[in-house]
């Protein structure tokens, strides 16, 4: 059974959750909407910031109780509050020692992505007509559709030094949303189930906070 980290109860208390506690029953739909909405709340005045761990813990990789069976990986949306969003997929078994499985700069600004999430679900479809002999994760440019509307392109990019710093800050975060110390970089981090239909189709579905699978937040890669 997979256990997801509740940032509000994380033992080390490195991060305070943006959404405040409520009396609403933690049913699947309610908890998922809170997770998505937390990124939206970052776009208005906020009182929550990321707190980096003490220096003697900088090289300590947080243990994960997540069940490693199945194709479950970590996905992170992040970007400057007034800029565009990047999406990163990481192998949980080697989150920092190896390059990300995928790093894309998306066509949508951070604020626009948050507005799409207000509907309670987000479906991003990436389409390409690139060389079908290459790995689908190596496609350099995608046409991007957000909830059925074409919004531009998603471009595969190399990892920068700033990305490395950011991903190291994220190593103790399993799931959640918030801001990093500079106050301008927002993130939404979750587990995703990878579903491979063929060499020309991949899908990544966000795992709900209680460990069940759904399609409220999904990314589809389709190559023709």
C-alpha positions as CSV (number, residue, x, y, z in Angstrom):
1,X,0.0,0.0,0.0
2,X,1.3,3.4,-0.9
3,X,1.6,6.1,1.8
4,X,1.6,9.7,0.8
5,X,3.2,12.4,2.9
6,X,0.8,14.9,4.5
7,X,2.9,18.1,4.5
8,X,0.9,19.5,7.4
9,X,1.9,16.5,9.5
10,X,5.4,15.9,8.2
11,X,7.6,14.9,11.1
12,X,10.4,17.4,10.3
13,X,8.0,20.3,9.7
14,X,10.1,21.7,7.0
15,X,7.1,23.0,5.1
16,X,3.8,24.5,6.2
17,X,0.8,23.8,4.1
18,X,-0.9,26.7,2.4
19,X,-4.5,25.4,2.8
20,X,-5.7,25.7,6.4
21,X,-7.4,22.8,8.2
22,X,-11.1,22.4,7.7
23,X,-13.9,20.2,9.1
24,X,-14.7,18.8,5.7
25,X,-14.5,15.0,5.5
26,X,-11.3,14.0,3.7
27,X,-13.1,12.2,0.8
28,X,-11.1,11.7,-2.4
29,X,-12.7,14.6,-4.4
30,X,-12.4,17.1,-1.5
31,X,-8.7,16.3,-0.8
32,X,-7.8,16.4,-4.5
33,X,-9.4,19.8,-5.0
34,X,-7.6,21.1,-1.9
35,X,-4.3,20.0,-3.4
36,X,-5.0,21.7,-6.7
37,X,-6.4,24.8,-5.1
38,X,-3.3,25.3,-3.0
39,X,-1.4,26.4,-6.1
40,X,-4.1,28.8,-7.0
41,X,-3.9,30.3,-3.5
42,X,-0.2,31.1,-4.1
43,X,-1.2,33.7,-6.7
44,X,-2.8,35.9,-4.1
45,X,-1.2,37.3,-0.9
46,X,0.1,34.3,1.1
47,X,1.6,33.6,4.5
48,X,3.3,30.3,3.8
49,X,6.9,29.8,2.7
50,X,9.2,26.9,2.3
51,X,11.6,26.5,5.2
52,X,14.9,24.8,4.2
53,X,16.2,22.1,6.5
54,X,19.2,22.7,8.9
55,X,22.6,22.5,7.3
56,X,23.4,19.2,9.0
57,X,20.5,17.7,7.1
58,X,21.3,19.1,3.7
59,X,22.7,15.8,2.4
60,X,20.0,13.6,4.0
61,X,17.6,12.1,1.5
62,X,14.1,11.7,3.1
63,X,12.9,8.2,3.3
64,X,9.8,7.3,1.4
65,X,7.3,4.7,2.5
66,X,5.7,4.7,-1.0
67,X,5.2,1.3,-2.5
68,X,7.7,1.1,-5.3
69,X,5.7,-1.5,-7.3
70,X,4.2,-0.2,-10.5
71,X,5.2,2.8,-12.6
72,X,4.8,5.6,-10.1
73,X,7.1,8.6,-10.4
74,X,7.3,12.1,-9.0
75,X,6.0,15.0,-11.1
76,X,6.5,18.7,-10.3
77,X,5.0,21.8,-11.8
78,X,7.0,24.9,-11.0
79,X,7.7,28.4,-12.2
80,X,8.0,32.1,-11.5
81,X,4.6,33.5,-10.5
82,X,4.7,35.9,-13.4
83,X,6.4,33.5,-15.8
84,X,5.8,30.2,-17.6
85,X,5.4,26.8,-15.9
86,X,7.9,23.9,-16.2
87,X,7.0,20.3,-15.7
88,X,9.5,17.8,-14.4
89,X,9.3,14.0,-14.1
90,X,11.8,12.2,-11.8
91,X,12.5,8.6,-11.1
92,X,11.9,8.1,-7.4
93,X,14.7,5.6,-7.1
94,X,17.3,8.1,-8.3
95,X,15.7,11.6,-7.8
96,X,18.9,13.6,-7.7
97,X,21.8,11.4,-8.9
98,X,20.3,11.2,-12.4
99,X,18.8,13.8,-14.8
100,X,15.0,14.1,-14.8
101,X,13.1,11.7,-17.1
102,X,11.5,14.7,-18.6
103,X,11.7,18.5,-18.3
104,X,9.4,20.6,-20.3
105,X,8.7,24.3,-20.4
106,X,5.0,24.7,-21.0
107,X,3.3,27.3,-23.0
108,X,1.0,28.5,-20.3
109,X,1.8,31.1,-17.6
110,X,1.6,30.1,-14.0
111,X,-1.5,32.2,-13.4
112,X,-3.3,30.6,-16.4
113,X,-2.5,27.1,-15.2
114,X,-4.0,27.9,-11.8
115,X,-7.2,29.2,-13.4
116,X,-7.5,25.9,-15.3
117,X,-7.2,24.1,-12.0
118,X,-10.2,26.0,-10.6
119,X,-12.4,23.6,-12.6
120,X,-11.2,20.7,-10.3
121,X,-9.4,18.9,-13.1
122,X,-6.6,19.5,-15.5
123,X,-5.8,17.5,-18.7
124,X,-2.8,18.5,-20.7
125,X,-2.4,16.8,-24.1
126,X,0.9,17.1,-25.9
127,X,1.0,16.1,-29.6
128,X,3.9,15.6,-31.9
129,X,4.7,14.4,-35.4
130,X,8.4,13.8,-34.7
131,X,10.6,10.8,-35.6
132,X,8.8,7.7,-34.3
133,X,12.1,5.8,-33.8
134,X,13.2,7.9,-30.9
135,X,12.0,7.6,-27.3
136,X,8.8,9.5,-26.8
137,X,10.3,11.4,-23.8
138,X,13.0,12.8,-26.1
139,X,10.6,14.6,-28.4
140,X,11.9,18.2,-28.5
141,X,8.7,20.2,-29.2
142,X,5.1,19.4,-28.6
143,X,1.8,21.1,-29.5
144,X,0.1,21.7,-26.2
145,X,-3.7,21.5,-25.4
146,X,-5.0,22.4,-22.0
147,X,-8.5,21.0,-21.2
148,X,-9.2,20.7,-24.9
149,X,-7.9,24.1,-26.0
150,X,-4.7,24.7,-27.9
151,X,-2.5,27.0,-25.9
152,X,0.8,26.9,-27.8
153,X,3.9,24.6,-27.4
154,X,5.8,22.7,-24.8
155,X,9.5,22.5,-25.3
156,X,11.9,20.0,-23.9
157,X,14.9,21.8,-22.2
158,X,18.1,21.0,-20.4
159,X,18.4,21.2,-16.7
160,X,19.9,24.5,-15.5
161,X,21.8,25.2,-12.3
162,X,18.7,26.9,-10.9
163,X,16.7,23.7,-11.6
164,X,19.2,21.7,-9.7
165,X,19.0,24.0,-6.7
166,X,15.2,23.9,-6.8
167,X,15.0,20.1,-7.1
168,X,17.3,19.7,-4.1
169,X,15.0,22.0,-2.1
170,X,12.2,19.7,-3.1
171,X,13.8,16.4,-2.1
172,X,12.1,16.4,1.3
173,X,8.7,17.2,-0.2
174,X,6.6,14.2,-1.3
175,X,3.3,15.9,-2.3
176,X,2.0,19.4,-1.9
177,X,2.1,23.0,-3.2
178,X,3.7,26.2,-2.1
179,X,6.5,28.7,-2.6
180,X,10.3,28.5,-2.2
181,X,12.3,31.0,-0.2
182,X,12.7,33.5,-3.0
183,X,8.9,34.1,-2.7
184,X,8.5,34.0,-6.5
185,X,8.8,30.4,-7.5
186,X,5.6,28.3,-7.1
187,X,5.4,24.6,-7.2
188,X,2.9,21.7,-7.2
189,X,4.4,18.3,-6.5
190,X,2.7,14.9,-6.6
191,X,3.0,11.3,-7.5
192,X,2.0,10.2,-11.0
193,X,1.1,6.8,-12.4
194,X,2.7,6.2,-15.8
195,X,0.6,4.3,-18.3
196,X,2.3,3.4,-21.5
197,X,-0.1,2.6,-24.3
198,X,2.6,2.1,-27.0
199,X,5.9,3.6,-28.1
200,X,3.9,6.5,-29.3
201,X,1.7,7.2,-26.4
202,X,2.3,7.8,-22.7
203,X,0.0,9.1,-20.0
204,X,0.8,10.3,-16.5
205,X,-2.1,10.4,-14.0
206,X,-1.8,12.1,-10.6
207,X,-2.2,9.8,-7.7
208,X,-4.7,11.1,-5.2
209,X,-3.5,12.1,-1.7
210,X,-4.9,8.9,-0.1
211,X,-3.1,6.7,-2.7
212,X,-5.9,5.9,-5.2
213,X,-5.7,6.6,-8.9
214,X,-7.7,9.0,-10.9
215,X,-7.6,11.2,-13.9
216,X,-8.4,14.6,-12.4
217,X,-4.9,15.8,-13.3
218,X,-3.3,14.0,-16.3
219,X,-0.7,14.6,-18.9
220,X,-0.9,12.8,-22.2
221,X,1.9,12.4,-24.7
222,X,0.7,11.4,-28.2
223,X,2.9,11.0,-31.2
224,X,1.7,10.4,-34.8
